[in-house]
Amino acid sequence: MKKYTTLLCLLLALVMVMACFTGCAKQPAQSDPAGTTEPAQTTDTAPEDSSTAEPAETRETVNIRFAQFGNNLDDLDGYANDPIKAAIEQAVGVTLEYDTGTDGFDDRMQTELFTGSAPDLFPTWGESDKIASWVQDGLVTNLGEIINAEPDRYPTLYKMMNSEEWKAYNKLYTGDETASYAIYSVAAFADPSFGGVPVYNQAILDEVNEGKVPATVDEFLTYCEAAGSAGYVGWWPRNDKLTNWNEIDATLALPQGTSITVPRGAGTGTILSGEAGTDSEYWTVSAVSEQSKAVVKQLAELYKNGGLDANIGVKGDFDDAYADFGNGTLGAVNFGFGYPGQFRDFFKSAWLAVHPDASIDDLAVGQALTSNGSYGKTYSTGTWINSHYFIPTSCAYPDRVLDLVEFLASNQGQDLLHNCVDGAFNTSVGSDYWSAIDGAYGYGDGRCKYVWFSYMFSGVEYYCDFENQSWWDAVSHPVDFSNSWATEEDAALVSKAKDTISGFVNEVVQPLPAYYNMVALPAEATDIINKLATITNEYLTQFIGGQLDIDASWSDYAAAYEAAGAAELETMINDAVATARTTYGG
């Protein structure tokens, strides 16, 4: 079963089929299972100078119990004959015991931590309050002390934990930048995810726009009006019945230098002046600006002439809009197609389901639009903390557990987990090999190959090259090999989207400095944001639908924004950014 971090609050249940060990009990070394397929070839990544570190082969063999959420151990024979597990055990000189679970996993981990019976290495899902309380109560090990005492033994972890970005998270959680109590799993997609990219029905493009994909805002508006005049609906932006304005904003507003959305923090619903990462940066709330007024007028005109679906406030995104697109009544749609996998999924769900003989050329991946030669900017860190991995103080051999983590962080370990050789996908091992391994744990090929440890460093299960990159560069720019084992059709769909997006993604997606992950707005900001969201939904829906005259009522809209605290929120955002830059900017 594929696991996702949204499954945080399931009911308490214990799913354990292997006997649990308290601490790191000594166990005899486990030999490679007889008759199993050899694991993917790996490379030697020993540090150049490890003379001061104890040789791995002289260290005692211990049993390490590793916990992970959301899989099973229904196939005990598969578990016993897992060649990747055996390869890791041999490389590190340990035996591994897999403690899996689904219902109540987080609660069980905390209970076992309190009772001194926690697994030797286990995760929680990015809950910073738990880190602080567990550290204060002395329940989890200070990993940094062990690693910094023997840098030659842990070269990859030493490099990671002594980076400025890593130390910033230490400081955020404990106030001490040198204290590393967890392995931080950072989630970042290998391909940037952003809105504002339409997908078109190519036949309608051929009929009303000479087959050309619009590249500018003016060209897009002209296309939508032409489609409406021809009896089609020009455009459907994903909108959650006009409570989510992101796709509309990214498609039309951002290229025109404004944002009509509710501020959610720096980079969302705000427009940047100056340069991010410097004292000149300033985020401006722009929803009620004159530029936004012009965008809303464009939307109202589209709504009136059929360029925008007349049922946009009623029709559902995924059932109704998908069905209309598949039936050929919608000319263009937005569903987060800045992320290539979205195009693949949309083609198969909305189009192929209706047209079983479809070709990928039936649909055209659109452009991010420009206005006056400029793309709209999407500002994002592109990352978030997915989970934390701990070693409890009840573990008798934390240094040996860190030997395991060090190996997994090395390119040799990453190669094993992701079926790679020297960081390149290994095509010599077929799908049958991996199906047998994954099947033992109820797992399917998604973004990684091997279920064990898949979330430990990359929160989206991608390959990270820590040896040749800094920790932050590696986790924020991971490598996705999933196209290497995808079906021919899936790979072609993703490749088509990537090829198109690559032409403009670097102009659109603007990465923010890492300290933006630490930007924290005061509690009162939430109340203001919620008020502004209500005002936005109330006014914009009426402006677009024609119930309110835009010129006559725009000043009322702006006054409502001010009364709800828009100016105060703008100050809060900029103060929070400045504080994060000063505190965590390095």
Buried (B, 14 or more C-beta within 10 A) or exposed (E): EEBEBEBEEBEEEEBEEEEBBBBBBEBEEBEBBEEBBEBBEBEEBEBEEBEEBEEBEEBEBBBBBBBBBBBBBEBEEBBEBBBBBBBBBBBBBBBBBBBBBBEBBBBBBBBBBEEEBBBBBBBBBBBBEBBBEBBEEEBBBBBBEBBBEBBBBBBBBBBBBBBBBBBBBBBBBBEBBBBBBBBBBBBBBBBBBBBBBBBBBBEBBEBBBEEEBBBBBBBBBBBBBBBBEBEBBBBBBBBEBBEBBBBBBBBBBBBBBBBBBBBBBBBBBBBBEEEBBEEEBBBBBBBBBEBBBBBBBBBBBBBBBBBBBEBBBEBEBEEBBBBBBBEBBBBBBBBBBBBBBBBBBBBBBBBBEBBEEBEBEBBBBBBBBBBEEEBBBBBBBBBEBBBBBBBBBBBEBBBBBBBBBBBBBBBBBBBBBBBBBEBEBBEEBEEEBBEBBBEBBBBEBBBBBBBBBBBBBBBBBBBBBBBEBBBBBBBBBBBBBBBBBBEEEBBBBBBBBBEBBEEBBEEBBBBBBBBBBBBEBEEEBEEBBEBBBBBBBEBBBBBBBEEBEBEEBBEEBBEBBEEBBBEBBBEBBBEBBBBBBEEBBE
